[in-house]
Amino acid sequence: MPRENLTVKRLEALKPRAIRYEIMDAIVPGMGIRVTEKGQKTFILVARYPGKTTPARRSLGEYHAGEFADASLKEARERAR
């Protein structure tokens, strides 16, 4: 999975593709964003959880574009940490 410094500008530029895809954040390990075929953007955390041998993806919440986009990215990073 590609790793990038996620910014509000970069999140706004993400477009839907034929299949969903993920881009991981270079600042917070394990955190990323998933973009679905319909264009829905969801923050995710990939980590190992107790009792499991393989990493699992958990949703941290949806990305809300617009006025509070910066707060949305900041909150997702705080939750991932």
C-alpha positions as CSV (number, residue, x, y, z in Angstrom):
1,M,0.0,0.0,0.0
2,P,1.3,3.4,-0.8
3,R,2.3,5.8,2.0
4,E,1.8,9.5,1.8
5,N,1.6,12.5,4.0
6,L,-2.1,12.9,4.0
7,T,-3.3,16.5,3.8
8,V,-6.8,18.0,3.3
9,K,-5.8,19.0,-0.2
10,R,-4.7,15.4,-1.0
11,L,-7.9,13.9,0.5
12,E,-10.0,16.2,-1.6
13,A,-8.2,15.1,-4.7
14,L,-8.9,11.4,-4.2
15,K,-11.3,10.1,-6.8
16,P,-13.2,6.8,-7.0
17,R,-11.8,4.0,-9.2
18,A,-13.3,0.8,-10.5
19,I,-12.3,-1.0,-7.3
20,R,-11.8,0.4,-3.8
21,Y,-8.3,1.4,-2.7
22,E,-6.4,2.5,0.3
23,I,-3.6,5.0,0.9
24,M,-1.8,4.8,4.2
25,D,-0.6,7.9,6.2
26,A,3.2,8.4,6.5
27,I,2.8,10.3,9.7
28,V,0.8,7.8,11.9
29,P,1.7,4.2,11.4
30,G,-1.3,1.9,10.5
31,M,-3.6,4.8,9.7
32,G,-4.9,5.4,6.2
33,I,-8.0,6.3,4.1
34,R,-10.1,3.9,2.0
35,V,-11.9,5.2,-1.1
36,T,-14.8,3.1,-2.4
37,E,-16.1,2.8,-5.9
38,K,-18.9,5.3,-5.1
39,G,-16.4,7.9,-3.7
40,Q,-17.0,7.4,0.0
41,K,-13.9,8.1,2.1
42,T,-13.3,6.4,5.4
43,F,-10.4,6.6,7.7
44,I,-9.0,3.2,8.7
45,L,-6.6,1.7,11.2
46,V,-4.7,-1.5,10.3
47,A,-3.4,-3.2,13.5
48,R,-3.1,-6.6,15.2
49,Y,-5.8,-7.0,17.9
50,P,-5.7,-9.4,20.8
51,G,-6.3,-13.0,19.9
52,K,-5.6,-12.6,16.2
53,T,-2.5,-13.5,14.3
54,T,-3.1,-11.3,11.2
55,P,-3.7,-7.5,11.1
56,A,-7.3,-6.3,10.8
57,R,-8.8,-3.1,9.4
58,R,-11.0,-1.0,11.7
59,S,-13.0,2.1,10.7
60,L,-12.0,5.3,12.5
61,G,-14.9,7.3,10.9
62,E,-15.9,8.9,7.6
63,Y,-14.0,11.8,6.1
64,H,-16.1,14.9,6.1
65,A,-15.1,17.3,3.3
66,G,-15.7,21.0,3.6
67,E,-15.4,23.5,6.4
68,F,-14.2,20.9,9.1
69,A,-12.0,18.8,6.8
70,D,-8.8,19.7,8.7
71,A,-10.4,18.8,12.1
72,S,-11.6,15.5,10.6
73,L,-8.1,14.5,9.6
74,K,-6.7,15.7,13.0
75,E,-9.3,13.7,14.9
76,A,-8.6,10.5,12.8
77,R,-4.9,10.8,13.6
78,E,-5.6,11.2,17.3
79,R,-7.9,8.2,17.4
80,A,-5.3,6.1,15.5
81,R,-2.6,7.0,18.0
